[in-house]
């Protein structure tokens, strides 16, 4: 049976679940749908909703922040508004030397549109993308 028939959820390792909760819920404004264990940590994970359903699993692990790749992308209608709101909440947008960025940290996306990157406290990288 093909995997395309099943729901996919992104999982993000963090070093400290309480610090991650402050960032994901407080700074990003995500709503936790449930919490649960992670390995030997009784309350070491959260599942956050996005786009109307469960989308992001955040769990405490020693593997946190081990990749510099973009781990998940939110596709938004108004990237300027979202970047402004997140910036006012304390999010800092990453600027990469190989790309030109505007004053907000937004770059032109390959193939058209715009993109901006930010990181959580462990250095996990996320993106915002918009078609315009």
PyMOL commands that set and color helices and strands:
alter all, ss='L'
color gray80, all
select helices_A, chain A and resi 3-5+17-27+79-88
alter helices_A, ss='H'
color red, helices_A
select strands_A, chain A and resi 10-14+32-38+41-50+53-60+70-75+93-94+107-108+114-119+125-130
alter strands_A, ss='S'
color yellow, strands_A
deselect
rebuild
show_as cartoon
